[in-house]
Amino acid sequence: MATDQSKRWNATRLPDLTGRTAVVTGANSGIGLTAADALTRAGAHVVFAVRDLDRGRTAAATLTGSTEVRRLDLADLSSVREFADAWQGRPLDLLINNAGVMMLPQRRTRDGFEMQFGTNHLGHFALTNLLLPYVTDRVVTVSSGAHRWGGATIRFDDLNLDTDYTPRGAYAQSKLANLLFTLELQRRLTQAGSRVRALAAHPGYAATNLQSHAGSRAARAAMRFSNRFFAQDDRAGALPTLYAATADLAGASYVGPDGIAEMRGGPTLVGRTAAASDPEVARRLWTVSEELTKVTFPAVPAAL
């Protein structure tokens, strides 16, 4: 039986967010910009955390709500620290770890990490832990159905995939890491007695510029074709993120589209692979991530 479209959750059902502050990484385009737009329309003040300030300012100027733009390069841990240091104790209701890179040719971050793992996981890992003392509500990290690709695992013996690099495999590992990060972050928050929640979301197959950076011309052409004829638009793709950011959901929940193969549709709770649900692997990844970034889990306020 088909889902009644009128009953699906959508951005018009966002609660009143007046007085609340959100940081959205990669808010200058795609589902990041769409999510930022919806949040400002609901009354939130949204901080665009972007690598290119000019592009960020241009994007922010298209919105009618309250915004500001700050520089953040997730592929450079010194930039991540600068962003966090500049926060200066200001309360942060919502952190949306949205930015990412996808299926790139083999390259490294400024700190020497494989670019997709370094940007999609390690950059957000460091940012979250540095900002966590100021977060009052929740952290939402955008993952992907790609965490299922090829039986993805975390290659602890070769995180940079030096011996077996493929753009697809590297992307899958980074998206799996996003889910394991969320799982362990929630465990630590619960153990600390914090009321902050960590959740994850994925947009299904949404047409954004993320797919335009694939390494080969053939791959880019195939993605353009799929975006045109099969993908949902960025507004629909942003709904799982917005739902995870505002609905009353349990910590470590994972939200995605309710359609076939989670490719499109309204937001709902979805499943994940066994590899993305393994608490021991999540703890090991956390420990390794702390060693690589030199950023550790901070003291966080306990719930009253």
C-alpha positions, -999 to +999 in steps of 0.1 A: +000+000+000+015+034-010+023+059+017-001+088+019+020+117+007+001+142+028+010+123+060+048+123+053+069+145+075+082+175+057+099+208+065+066+226+072+064+204+104+096+218+119+091+231+154+096+268+163+134+272+165+135+309+175+165+316+197+183+285+187+217+283+170+228+257+145+261+250+128+258+234+094+291+223+077+291+225+039+260+248+041+269+266+008+252+241-015+231+209-018+213+195+012+234+216+035+220+248+020+185+234+018+187+223+055+200+257+065+172+274+046+146+253+064+162+259+098+163+297+093+126+297+081+118+280+114+135+308+133+170+294+140+202+313+136+224+292+112+262+294+110+275+284+076+307+265+083+323+265+048+357+262+031+351+291+007+339+322+024+328+339-008+307+310-019+293+308+016+283+344+017+267+342-017+247+312-005+237+328+028+225+359+010+199+338-008+182+331+026+159+355+044+166+343+079+194+349+104+228+336+092+265+341+095+294+326+076+326+312+091+355+295+075+360+257+081+382+234+060+376+199+073+406+186+054+429+207+076+428+201+113+444+235+121+413+251+104+390+229+125+408+241+156+406+277+146+369+274+140+363+258+174+386+283+192+366+312+177+334+299+191+342+314+225+318+296+248+286+305+228+258+280+233+253+257+203+219+239+201+226+219+170+256+207+151+250+192+117+280+174+103+269+176+066+299+184+045+316+157+026+335+146-005+327+116-026+346+091-048+377+113-054+409+102-071+435+092-045+447+123-026+456+134+009+444+160+034+468+186+046+475+164+076+483+134+054+451+114+057+432+098+028+409+126+016+375+110+020+383+094+054+401+126+066+373+150+055+341+130+060+352+113+093+383+128+110+374+164+103+340+160+117+353+139+146+376+167+157+351+194+151+324+177+172+347+170+202+361+205+202+325+220+201+308+195+223+312+214+256+289+241+240+263+217+224+230+218+242+208+195+221+222+172+195+248+163+169+236+150+135+261+134+112+252+127+076+262+092+065+251+073+034+237+041+021+272+037+007+282+023+041+268-010+027+289-010-004+310-041-009+307-053+027+325-022+038+347-024+069+372-001+087+406-010+074+425-005+106+457-019+091+455+006+062+431+034+069+446+054+040+440+025+017+475+028+003+476-008-008+441-011-022+426+023-031+394+028-050+373+059-049+342+038-041+359+018-014+373+049+003+339+066+003+322+035+017+347+033+045+343+070+054+304+067+055+307+036+077+330+056+100+302+082+103+278+057+117+304+041+141+313+076+153+276+083+161+273+050+179+303+056+201+296+093+206+261+084+220+276+058+243+300+083+257+273+110+261+251+086+279+279+074+302+287+111+310+251+117+320+246+143+292+212+150+276+229+157+243+220+132+216+240+119+187+221+109+156+228+100+120+209+105+087+213+098+050+196+116+021+189+086-001+198+093-037+196+131-039+208+152-068+235+175-055+269+187-066+286+161-044+285+136-072+302+160-097+337+153-083+340+117-093+374+109-107+365+096-141+346+113-169+325+082-174+315+081-137+305+118-138+284+113-169+267+083-153+259+103-122+245+132-142+222+108-160+211+092-127+206+126-110+184+137-138+162+106-141+163+088-108+173+111-079+151+131-057+159+168-053+180+184-026+149+195-006+137+160-003+173+148+004+175+172+033+144+159+051+162+130+069+187+155+083+160+179+094+140+151+110+170+138+129+178+173+140+144+181+155+122+150+160+120+133+194+142+104+186+165+082+207+202+087+206+221+068+180+190+067+157+196+066+120+172+083+096+167+079+059+140+079+032+111+054+035+110+044-002+124+014-020+160+007-011+159+039+009+166+059-023+138+084-020+108+092+001+098+107+034+121+105+065+119+074+088+141+053+110+162+029+090+186+001+096+223-003+091+248-031+085+262-053+113+295-036+106+280-002+114+264-016+146+295-031+162+303-013+195+338-028+198+347-016+164+332+018+172+353+021+203+384+011+184+378+036+157+372+063+183+406+055+200+424+056+166+407+088+157+418+105+189+454+094+182+453+107+146+436+140+154+450+146+188+415+155+199+398+137+228+363+134+242+358+165+264+341+171+297+304+177+290+277+190+313+255+163+328+218+165+325+200+182+353 
